[in-house]
Amino acid sequence: MTINELLNILPSGEHVYITGHVHPDGDCLGACLGLYQVLKNNQIDVTVILEERPEVYNYLSGFSAIKNYIDFQQKSAEILASSYTLIVMDSGDLTRIEPIQNLFDHATRTINIDHHESNNRFAMFNYVDTKASSSCEMVGLLIGLKEGDKRHLTFELAECLYTGLIYDTGVFKHSNTRYETHIIAAHLVDMGINHTWITNHCFFTRNLKAVKATSIALNKLEMYLDNKIATTLISAVDLEEHHLVKDDTEAIVNILNEIKDTYASVFFLELEPNNYKVSLRSNSLINVCSVAQKFGGGGHIKASGCSVKGSKAEVIENVLKELELEYRRNY
């Protein structure tokens, strides 16, 4: 899909809503705000709706204009009665936007822009590239950056797309980094963005609470399957007691994955009693996307996640059981 093809899909005068998956990360936020700017600069009436606005990304242009799910619920009757297009970014299936599924169900047309292996082509129009490093890379391809076409590129857009590129590639170290990733990144850097500051801000600068969260998690570190699987957990009680938020825990699963000779890592975050956000990473042949899909989640072969409800013992046992089955299939 090209930007012209996308614009031709959108009828004149109809509002466009852009949304992304629950617990939006750097790629989701960067892609949503990036496409928002592209459409806005092409005189499209557009709004971004996300579950939350992680403050770590408040430097991105358009951040303050993001509407949250509560805003949508308050105006849902008015919105659902109108004609509109919904663009879903960075989401493998509709369970990833489940809290506002009715926004999808009532849309005049739906567009799915994503790069996840687990994507099931759920929309009327599907622009899916599972070889792309990120949804931000796909927005770069959409506007022609691979061919050197920078007519649609602005400084603000470059900041958004660079943020998503480095988030999903781990600052270009993950195996999903490809030729196109570097070409697009080069054009973004050429716009004069402070790429060093963005990288340090997103990856190498942590507030005191994030350091505390890491300490709590490492104190609960456990190893399974002959030290091949690293796991840890932060409970709802931990969050409340130490005044932590989800953003403070973002780096933990990647830290586990840095342990030498591990094959995979799992981080269990209890957002509220008996409701866990499970993050999985792989350093090996283990396909953690396959594991996440067993619980209604998805993502990439080496990086995936899901939400699981149940007691601590049940959730950990069930996830580790599936992870062991995947391990046994490969080793």
N, C-alpha and C positions, 0 to 999 in steps of 0.2 A: 504494500500500500504506500502511496505517496501522499504528500500534503494536499495536492490538488484532488486526488481521488477521495480523500477524507472530506474535504470541503464540499465536493459535489454530492456526497451522501447527505449532508446537513441541509435541510430545507431553509429557505430564506425566512427570517422572522421568528423561527422557533428557538426556544431557549434550550441550552445544552447544559446538562449536569455531568460533572466528572466525579467519580468516586473511586476508592481503592479499598484494599482489604482491611479488616479489623486489625488493631495493633499496628498502625502504619509505621513502616521503617523508612530509612533514608531513600531507598529507591522508589518506594510507593509515593512518598511525599514529593520527591524531586520530579517524578514523572507526571504526577497530577498537576503540580504547579507549573511544570514546563509546558505541558499541553495547554493548560489554562492560558498561559501567556501567548502561545502561538495562535490560539483561536481568538483571543481578545484583540491581538494585533491585526487580525483579519476581520475585525468588526463583527465577531460572533458574540452574542449575549450568553455568557457562560458563568457558572458557579461551581465551586469545588465543595463537596460534602464528604467529610471524613469522621471516623469515630472519635478522634482526638487530634490535638495539635502538639506533638512533642516539642517542647521548648528549645531543645538543642538545635532545631532547624529554624529558629525565629529570624535568622539573617536572610532567609530566602524571600525574594520579592513575591508578594501575594499571600504570604503566610497569615497576615492579620485578617485577610478576607475569607479565609476558610470557614465554612459553616460546619457545625458539628451535628451529630445525629439528633441531639435535642432540638436544635434549631429546625431541622427537617420535620421532626414529629409535631412541633407546634404549628407548622404551616402545611402539614401533609395533605389535608383535605383540598386546600387551594392548589397545591402543586400537582396532585394526582388527577385533578379534574382538568388540567391544562394539557396541551400538546407539547411534548418535549422529547429530546433525545438523551439517552443515558450512555455515557462512555465509562466502562469499567476498566481500570488500570491495574496491572500487576496482581491479578487474581486468577487462580487456576480453575475455580468453579464458584458457583453461587453461594456455597456455604461460607465463603470468605467475606460476603457482604450480607449475610443472613439478617442482621438487625434492620436493614432497609431493603429487603427483598421486594417489598411492595413498590418501591421506586422503580425497580427493574420490570416488574410485572405490568405496570401501567404505562410504560414508555411507548411512544410512537415507534421508535426504532432504538435498537441497542447495538453497541459496538464494544468489542472485547479486544484490548491491546495488552499482550502479555508475552512472557518468555519462559514460563514454567513448564517443566516436563509433564506435569500432571494436568495441564489445561485440557478441558473437555469441549472446547469450541461451543460455548453455551449461548452466544449472542446471534443476532441476525447477520452481523458483519464481524468477521473474526480476523484480526491481524496478529498472528501468533508465530513467533520465531524462537524455537526452543534452543537454538544455538547462540542466541544473543546473550550477552553477559547480564543484561538488566533491561528493565522497561525504559530506563533513561536512554540506554543505547538505542532502543527501538524508536524513541522520539527523535533522536539524532538522525537515524536512517530515514525516518518519515519525512523530515524536512530537507533531506539531500546532502547531509554533511559528508557522507562517504565519498560522494562525487565532488566535494569541494564547494557545493552551493550554500553560501552563507547569507542568502537574502532574508531568511526568516530568523537568523540568529542575532540575539541581543546579548548584552553583558548580563542582564538579569536571568535570561534563559540559560546562558552558559553556566552560571552558578548552580542553578537547579539541576541541570543534567550532570555536571561534574560530581555533585554530591551523590547522586544515585549511582554513577559509575563506580566511584571508589567504595561506596557502601557494599554493593553486591559483588565486587571483585576483591574485597579486602585490600584495597589500594593496589590493585592489579596483580595480586599474588595468587589468586585462585585459578583453578584450571579452566574456568569459564571465560577467562580473558583471551581475546582473540585479536586478529589483525584489525578488524573493524573497530574494536574497542579503543585501540591506541590511535587510530586515525581520527575518530570522533573526539577523543580526549585532546588530541593536538589542536584541533580547531577550537575547542572550548578554551584551552589555555591561551591560544592566540588572541582571544577576545580581551585579554588583560586581567582575567580574574586572579584573585590571590589564592592560587591552588595550594600553596604551602599552608596558609592559614586555615583553609577549609579542611585539609587533611589532618592537621594537628587538632583542630577544634572537634572534629568528628571521631577521631581515633586515639589521639595521644594526649588528650587533656581530659581529666576526670575531676568532678567535684568531690568533696570530702565524703558525701553520702555514697557515691558510687564506689569509692575505695572501701568504705565500711561494708557495703553489700558484697564486694568481692571477698573481703575477709570472712564474713559470715559463711559465704558459699564454700570457700576453701576449707574452713573448719569442719564442714559436713561432707567433704569429699569421700566418695567410696569408689572402689574399683571392682569390676566384675570380669568374669571369663578370663581368668589368668592375667588380670591387669590390662586387658585389651579394651575395656569399656569404662570410661570415667563418667561418674554421675554426681550430681549434687542437687540441693533443694533450698529454696528460700520460702518460708511459710508466710501465710497471711499475718500470723502473730509477729514474725520478724519484721514485716513491712510496717506494721502499726507501731511496734515497740521502738523501732529506729527511725521512724518517719521517712521511710523509703517509698519511692514510686517506681513504676515499671522501668522508666528510662534509666534508673540507677543500676539496673541489672543487665543492660544490653550486652556488655562485653564478656559476661561470665562464661557462656558456652564456648566462645572462641578461645578463652584462656584454657579451659579444660582440653580443648582440642590441640593445644600446644604441648601437652605432656608427651614426652618421647615414647615411642613404641605403642601408643594407643591407636586403636582402629576407629573408634567412634566415641562421641561424648553426648551426654544428655543433661539438660538443665530443666528442672521442674520448678516453676514459679507459681505459687498459690496466690492468685490475684484476690480471691475471696474464699471463704471456707468451702472446701471440696470442689473447687473450680481451678484447674491447673492449665497454665500455658506451658507447653512442652516444646523446647527447642532442641533440635538434633543436628549434629555435624558428623561428617565422616572424613577419615584420612586414608580410606582403603577401598576395597571392593564392596563394602557394605553400602547398600542403597537405602539411605535413610528416608528418601521420598516414599519408597514402598512401605516403610514402617509407618510414617505419618498418615498415609492414605488409609491404613487400617482403622484409624481413629477420626476419619473425616477431614484430615488435613492434607498437606501436600507441599510442593516446592520443587527443590532440585535434588539430584542424586546425592550430592554431598552436603546439602544444607536445606533442611525442611523444618516444619513445625506443625503443631496441631493443638487443639484445645480438648481437654479430657476432664470429665466430671467423675467424682468418686472420692473415697477416702484415700489418704496418703498411701497406705499399704496397697490398696487395690490399683491405684493409678501407676505406681512404680512397678509393681509386679507385672501388670498387663503390658506396659510399654517395654520393659526389659525382656519379657517373654517373646514378644514379636521381634525385638532386636536380636535376641539370641538365635531365633529361627533364621533370620536373614544372615547372621554370622555363619551358622552351620551350613547354609546353602553355598557359601563361598569359600569356606576354609575347612 
